[in-house]
Amino acid sequence: MNIYQSSIWLTYHEFSQMEDIYKFVSEWNLLLKNKKEYDFQQISYYKNVQSYVDEYFLTKEYNHLYAHFLLTIYSALEYDLCRLMGSKDYNYKNFSVFLKEKHVNAKQIRNIKDVNLLRLYCNAYKHNGGLYTNKIIKIKKDKNIGDEIQYSDLNITEQYDISYEFLFDLYGKLKR
């Protein structure tokens, strides 16, 4: 979905943090990707014990950067959902109740499973040290409880697009 062709802000005349971070996400994702590739290429020139230690720590640092990037995306989505619900704080249970009150079948909202997984990834980072939880394992059956989530393996742009399409579809289902 092209945000400028199918805009929540233009369609619904609402302030949207998801729209505001579009340029940030697309530009910084490319910068981060290029910097990561460069850093790992620099380390690959050295074949000694120190290079393996450097690679280990560099991998950890990039994993944290990608996790924070995902938190930015999900926080913007939560902000937009709060505005949509007329609430000051986002709570997943309150969101579910809101959907029922509006007679919206959550299962029919585009990308809702992917957005929920993003929510769980972000919660795991904030509250469980970035380790897989039981809730994530139920979805990602090939992972193990307590293993570290590799946030840097997740496609940032795709996560943004999924979240934006979810929000856009939700607005449509609410007829706003």
Backbone bond lengths (Angstrom), bond angles and torsions (degrees), N, CA, C in turn:
res aa  C-N    CA-C-N  psi(-1)  N-CA   C-N-CA  omega(-1)  CA-C   N-CA-C  phi
1 M - - - 1.453 - - 1.521 108.11 -
2 N 1.297 117.26 131.01 1.446 122.26 175.94 1.527 107.97 -89.99
3 I 1.306 115.66 116.59 1.465 121.52 -176.03 1.528 111.95 -57.71
4 Y 1.329 117.03 -31.90 1.460 118.81 -177.81 1.525 112.70 -80.96
5 Q 1.315 118.04 -19.07 1.461 120.62 175.94 1.519 111.63 -90.07
6 S 1.319 116.50 -32.25 1.461 122.05 -178.92 1.516 108.30 -126.53
7 S 1.294 115.95 77.10 1.445 121.29 -171.58 1.521 112.01 -96.74
8 I 1.318 116.12 130.83 1.462 120.18 173.68 1.516 109.23 -65.02
9 W 1.316 116.22 -45.11 1.458 119.51 -177.04 1.526 111.25 -62.23
10 L 1.318 116.80 -46.28 1.463 119.25 -179.43 1.521 112.02 -68.85
11 T 1.325 116.60 -36.42 1.455 120.44 -178.76 1.522 112.09 -74.55
12 Y 1.312 116.91 -42.81 1.458 120.42 -171.56 1.521 113.65 -110.41
13 H 1.339 117.47 -2.73 1.456 122.34 178.33 1.527 111.48 53.65
14 E 1.312 115.22 41.19 1.457 121.69 178.21 1.515 108.50 -114.05
15 F 1.311 116.74 149.14 1.453 121.07 172.53 1.529 107.48 -74.39
16 S 1.292 116.52 131.46 1.461 120.35 -176.42 1.518 110.61 -133.82
17 Q 1.327 116.94 121.71 1.461 119.59 174.51 1.520 110.83 -69.12
18 M 1.320 117.62 -28.91 1.466 119.52 177.15 1.524 109.60 -60.67
19 E 1.302 117.18 -39.97 1.466 120.08 177.72 1.516 110.37 -69.02
20 D 1.326 116.62 -41.15 1.458 120.34 -177.13 1.525 113.12 -63.45
21 I 1.317 117.51 -31.15 1.466 118.63 -177.33 1.524 113.08 -90.73
22 Y 1.329 118.38 -1.41 1.465 120.81 -178.17 1.529 112.01 -54.36
23 K 1.316 116.01 -52.48 1.466 119.70 -178.10 1.528 110.38 -65.10
24 F 1.304 116.84 -41.71 1.462 121.56 177.11 1.525 110.89 -57.22
25 V 1.314 116.57 -49.68 1.470 121.08 -177.81 1.519 110.99 -61.95
26 S 1.312 117.16 -47.86 1.462 119.02 -176.18 1.525 111.65 -67.00
27 E 1.317 118.52 -41.31 1.459 120.79 -179.07 1.519 112.37 -72.44
28 W 1.318 117.31 -47.55 1.459 120.61 -176.56 1.516 112.38 -72.62
29 N 1.302 117.75 -27.84 1.456 119.72 175.44 1.528 109.91 -62.31
30 L 1.317 116.52 -43.99 1.458 120.98 178.85 1.533 111.09 -66.20
31 L 1.318 116.94 -44.12 1.465 120.30 177.94 1.532 111.48 -60.60
32 L 1.311 116.36 -45.40 1.456 120.79 -179.44 1.522 111.27 -64.61
33 K 1.316 116.38 -42.78 1.468 120.55 179.03 1.528 110.98 -61.23
34 N 1.319 116.50 -46.62 1.464 120.30 -179.74 1.527 111.87 -64.81
35 K 1.325 116.99 -41.82 1.468 121.12 178.88 1.516 111.01 -65.03
36 K 1.315 116.88 -40.87 1.465 121.07 178.75 1.531 110.03 -62.23
37 E 1.319 116.84 -47.90 1.464 120.60 178.72 1.523 110.89 -59.27
38 Y 1.318 117.20 -43.59 1.460 121.33 179.56 1.529 111.18 -62.52
39 D 1.334 116.96 -47.71 1.469 120.97 -178.83 1.523 111.94 -59.82
40 F 1.321 116.26 -44.70 1.463 118.69 -179.37 1.530 111.52 -70.84
41 Q 1.307 116.66 -30.95 1.465 120.07 176.17 1.529 109.71 -66.49
42 Q 1.327 117.18 -40.23 1.467 120.72 178.78 1.532 110.99 -62.18
43 I 1.316 116.84 -42.02 1.466 120.57 179.44 1.523 111.22 -67.04
44 S 1.313 117.31 -35.35 1.467 120.44 -176.06 1.529 112.53 -63.70
45 Y 1.324 117.06 -17.84 1.463 119.67 178.70 1.530 112.08 -70.08
46 Y 1.299 115.42 -21.88 1.462 119.49 -177.23 1.517 110.01 -104.56
47 K 1.303 116.42 131.98 1.471 120.86 -179.30 1.531 109.04 -118.45
48 N 1.317 115.25 68.86 1.460 119.21 177.63 1.524 108.96 -141.78
49 V 1.298 116.22 177.98 1.465 121.71 -176.52 1.529 110.67 -61.12
50 Q 1.313 116.66 -41.11 1.465 119.66 -178.36 1.527 111.54 -61.46
51 S 1.337 117.97 -36.17 1.462 119.69 -179.50 1.526 111.17 -65.37
52 Y 1.342 117.13 -33.99 1.465 119.84 177.68 1.526 110.93 -69.15
53 V 1.321 116.04 -37.77 1.462 120.39 176.81 1.528 109.62 -66.01
54 D 1.334 116.29 -44.96 1.461 120.63 178.10 1.525 110.94 -60.36
55 E 1.316 117.18 -42.04 1.463 120.96 179.99 1.524 110.67 -63.39
56 Y 1.330 116.68 -41.28 1.459 121.45 178.81 1.536 110.23 -59.68
57 F 1.329 116.54 -50.07 1.463 120.07 -177.97 1.528 111.92 -69.45
58 L 1.315 117.15 -36.51 1.454 120.79 177.55 1.529 110.61 -64.61
59 T 1.325 116.60 -41.01 1.470 121.12 176.77 1.517 110.36 -59.96
60 K 1.332 117.27 -43.12 1.468 121.67 179.08 1.532 110.70 -63.02
61 E 1.326 116.18 -44.12 1.461 119.99 -178.54 1.531 111.67 -63.67
62 Y 1.334 115.94 -44.39 1.462 118.20 178.92 1.517 111.24 -66.38
63 N 1.309 117.32 -34.31 1.455 119.88 177.54 1.539 110.06 -60.54
64 H 1.330 116.37 -41.88 1.465 120.45 177.85 1.530 111.36 -66.25
65 L 1.318 117.56 -40.83 1.461 120.56 178.50 1.525 111.25 -60.93
66 Y 1.323 116.37 -44.57 1.466 119.87 179.14 1.524 110.64 -66.03
67 A 1.319 117.69 -37.78 1.468 120.42 177.79 1.526 110.19 -61.81
68 H 1.322 116.89 -42.36 1.463 120.21 179.17 1.524 111.48 -66.51
69 F 1.303 115.65 -34.74 1.463 120.50 175.93 1.534 109.85 -61.76
70 L 1.321 116.17 -45.34 1.471 120.35 178.55 1.527 111.06 -65.30
71 L 1.324 116.75 -37.24 1.463 120.13 176.64 1.532 110.91 -62.29
72 T 1.312 116.77 -36.80 1.461 120.61 177.34 1.522 110.43 -61.96
73 I 1.312 115.77 -45.67 1.465 120.29 179.83 1.529 110.39 -62.89
74 Y 1.321 116.17 -48.97 1.461 118.15 -176.50 1.531 111.64 -68.54
75 S 1.331 117.27 -34.73 1.470 119.64 177.23 1.525 111.14 -63.47
76 A 1.323 116.89 -40.26 1.467 120.56 177.11 1.526 110.28 -63.45
77 L 1.328 116.59 -40.91 1.467 120.36 177.65 1.523 110.58 -63.74
78 E 1.335 117.17 -44.19 1.463 119.99 178.01 1.527 111.20 -60.04
79 Y 1.326 116.80 -40.60 1.458 120.99 178.37 1.531 109.83 -59.21
80 D 1.320 116.08 -47.72 1.464 120.00 -179.87 1.524 111.17 -63.62
81 L 1.322 117.15 -38.70 1.467 120.04 178.25 1.527 111.07 -65.68
82 C 1.328 117.21 -37.90 1.470 120.37 176.67 1.524 110.21 -61.59
83 R 1.330 116.57 -44.83 1.469 120.15 178.88 1.524 110.60 -62.56
84 L 1.314 115.86 -40.41 1.458 120.93 179.95 1.531 111.02 -64.37
85 M 1.346 116.23 -40.45 1.462 120.79 -178.32 1.526 112.68 -84.58
86 G 1.333 117.09 -12.80 1.461 120.11 -176.06 1.512 111.66 73.71
87 S 1.311 116.82 36.58 1.457 122.52 -176.79 1.528 110.16 -120.35
88 K 1.330 116.64 152.39 1.462 120.25 178.12 1.524 111.72 -85.60
89 D 1.318 117.03 -30.28 1.457 121.70 -178.21 1.519 110.02 -125.56
90 Y 1.336 115.51 141.18 1.457 119.97 178.83 1.524 109.73 -88.53
91 N 1.319 114.45 135.97 1.458 122.17 175.33 1.525 106.37 -142.99
92 Y 1.322 116.65 127.65 1.462 121.24 -175.74 1.534 111.65 -58.32
93 K 1.327 116.86 -40.65 1.470 120.01 179.73 1.531 110.94 -65.13
94 N 1.323 116.00 -41.19 1.473 119.61 177.70 1.522 110.85 -64.55
95 F 1.326 116.97 -35.48 1.458 120.84 177.37 1.524 110.13 -63.92
96 S 1.329 116.88 -42.16 1.468 121.09 178.36 1.523 110.95 -61.88
97 V 1.320 116.76 -42.11 1.463 121.73 178.01 1.532 109.69 -64.33
98 F 1.326 116.95 -42.57 1.461 122.03 178.17 1.528 110.48 -56.78
99 L 1.332 116.48 -45.71 1.472 120.02 179.93 1.520 111.19 -62.01
100 K 1.327 117.14 -42.38 1.466 120.40 179.28 1.527 111.05 -63.63
101 E 1.322 116.31 -41.91 1.467 120.15 178.58 1.527 111.87 -62.44
102 K 1.310 116.49 -32.89 1.467 121.68 -179.44 1.527 111.96 -90.47
103 H 1.335 116.44 3.18 1.470 123.09 178.87 1.533 112.18 59.54
104 V 1.329 114.68 42.50 1.460 121.25 177.39 1.519 107.72 -109.21
105 N 1.320 115.29 124.00 1.460 121.03 177.75 1.525 108.16 -78.48
106 A 1.326 116.29 111.26 1.462 121.49 -176.37 1.524 112.18 -56.37
107 K 1.321 116.81 -35.82 1.468 120.29 -177.41 1.522 112.54 -65.63
108 Q 1.318 116.73 -17.58 1.464 120.05 -178.12 1.525 113.18 -98.16
109 I 1.323 116.71 3.43 1.464 119.44 176.63 1.527 107.84 -83.41
110 R 1.303 115.16 128.72 1.464 121.93 -177.27 1.534 110.87 -55.55
111 N 1.317 116.87 132.12 1.472 124.98 174.74 1.527 114.65 66.53
112 I 1.311 118.75 16.01 1.470 119.01 -175.42 1.530 111.96 -62.14
113 K 1.314 117.83 -35.65 1.470 119.67 178.97 1.526 110.96 -66.90
114 D 1.323 116.50 -40.43 1.464 120.25 179.00 1.531 111.48 -67.80
115 V 1.321 116.52 -38.78 1.463 120.60 178.53 1.528 109.76 -67.63
116 N 1.320 116.66 -38.38 1.457 119.26 176.95 1.531 110.56 -64.32
117 L 1.323 117.35 -39.30 1.465 120.34 177.18 1.526 110.22 -63.78
118 L 1.318 117.33 -41.16 1.465 120.46 176.05 1.526 109.90 -60.43
119 R 1.309 117.26 -42.17 1.478 121.46 176.97 1.524 110.44 -58.67
120 L 1.324 116.04 -44.93 1.465 120.23 -179.83 1.527 111.90 -66.40
121 Y 1.342 116.82 -38.91 1.468 120.08 176.15 1.533 110.55 -61.26
122 C 1.321 115.95 -44.05 1.463 119.99 -179.43 1.526 110.98 -66.38
123 N 1.314 116.87 -42.26 1.462 120.10 177.20 1.526 111.34 -63.58
124 A 1.320 117.09 -37.57 1.471 120.49 178.15 1.522 110.06 -64.32
125 Y 1.305 116.71 -37.91 1.471 119.40 179.11 1.526 110.48 -67.94
126 K 1.329 116.05 -46.04 1.462 120.21 -176.40 1.527 113.08 -71.93
127 H 1.325 117.14 -38.14 1.457 120.29 -169.55 1.527 114.95 -114.41
128 N 1.347 117.32 -7.36 1.470 119.05 -175.93 1.532 112.09 -136.83
129 G 1.322 116.09 24.19 1.457 120.03 175.97 1.522 114.78 64.46
130 G 1.334 117.42 22.13 1.458 120.62 179.15 1.513 114.03 76.04
131 L 1.318 116.28 21.04 1.465 121.17 179.92 1.528 110.16 -101.56
132 Y 1.328 115.14 151.50 1.467 120.06 178.77 1.518 110.33 -61.43
133 T 1.330 114.92 139.73 1.461 122.69 178.67 1.529 109.20 -110.88
134 N 1.311 115.85 169.69 1.466 120.53 177.56 1.526 111.72 -58.79
135 K 1.328 116.22 -39.19 1.467 119.73 -178.77 1.528 111.63 -64.53
136 I 1.324 117.02 -38.53 1.469 119.75 178.73 1.527 110.01 -72.24
137 I 1.322 116.87 -38.76 1.475 121.40 -179.37 1.532 110.57 -61.86
138 K 1.327 117.17 -32.41 1.467 119.49 176.64 1.521 111.63 -62.38
139 I 1.325 116.51 -29.58 1.465 121.88 179.88 1.522 110.61 -92.06
140 K 1.307 116.75 -46.05 1.472 123.78 -178.98 1.525 108.56 -103.03
141 K 1.296 115.31 78.54 1.468 121.62 -172.16 1.533 113.62 -65.17
142 D 1.320 117.63 -19.05 1.462 120.47 -179.01 1.534 112.38 -84.08
143 K 1.337 117.97 0.34 1.470 122.52 -179.89 1.515 109.46 -100.53
144 N 1.317 115.89 165.46 1.458 121.56 -178.59 1.521 110.83 -117.57
145 I 1.317 115.04 140.72 1.451 121.14 178.92 1.530 108.99 -58.24
146 G 1.320 116.03 134.08 1.453 120.60 176.98 1.519 114.93 87.63
147 D 1.329 118.54 -11.13 1.469 120.06 174.93 1.520 108.71 -72.60
148 E 1.312 115.73 154.51 1.462 120.12 179.61 1.525 110.71 -76.95
149 I 1.323 115.80 133.18 1.461 121.39 176.40 1.525 107.46 -73.87
150 Q 1.311 116.30 131.99 1.463 121.17 178.05 1.529 109.04 -92.75
151 Y 1.328 114.88 83.59 1.461 121.21 -178.28 1.525 111.20 -61.15
152 S 1.318 116.37 -31.87 1.463 119.56 -178.44 1.526 112.36 -69.70
153 D 1.323 117.44 -11.85 1.469 120.77 175.35 1.528 112.33 -84.88
154 L 1.328 116.54 -12.70 1.461 120.54 -179.37 1.524 109.44 -83.65
155 N 1.299 116.39 140.96 1.454 121.77 -179.08 1.529 108.78 -82.37
156 I 1.325 115.67 110.37 1.463 121.55 -175.30 1.528 111.94 -61.51
157 T 1.313 116.26 -47.85 1.469 120.04 -178.57 1.523 110.30 -61.58
158 E 1.308 116.36 -41.20 1.466 120.34 178.53 1.525 110.82 -63.74
159 Q 1.332 117.44 -40.60 1.466 120.59 178.88 1.525 110.64 -63.65
160 Y 1.328 116.55 -38.52 1.462 119.81 176.15 1.529 110.03 -63.92
161 D 1.331 116.51 -49.38 1.469 120.49 -178.26 1.527 111.41 -59.36
162 I 1.311 116.98 -43.53 1.471 121.82 178.92 1.527 110.13 -59.67
163 S 1.326 116.13 -45.44 1.464 120.55 -178.65 1.520 111.40 -66.38
164 Y 1.324 116.16 -41.57 1.458 120.30 -179.60 1.526 110.57 -66.14
165 E 1.326 116.97 -44.29 1.471 120.38 179.29 1.527 110.70 -63.12
166 F 1.332 116.80 -37.66 1.466 121.54 175.55 1.529 110.11 -58.49
167 L 1.335 115.87 -50.53 1.459 120.49 -178.14 1.525 111.28 -63.88
168 F 1.307 117.32 -42.20 1.464 122.28 179.53 1.532 110.08 -62.07
169 D 1.330 116.98 -44.75 1.463 120.79 179.15 1.527 110.92 -65.63
170 L 1.323 116.75 -38.66 1.460 120.76 178.41 1.528 110.62 -61.92
171 Y 1.331 116.95 -44.94 1.467 119.97 176.19 1.527 110.19 -56.36
172 G 1.321 116.45 -43.61 1.458 120.29 -179.37 1.513 112.13 -63.97
173 K 1.307 117.13 -42.06 1.475 121.05 -179.85 1.527 111.65 -67.55
174 L 1.327 115.80 -28.02 1.466 120.16 177.15 1.523 111.54 -85.66
175 K 1.332 115.17 -3.03 1.474 122.39 179.69 1.526 111.64 56.76
176 R 1.320 114.34 48.48 1.477 120.18 178.49 1.483 110.58 -108.77
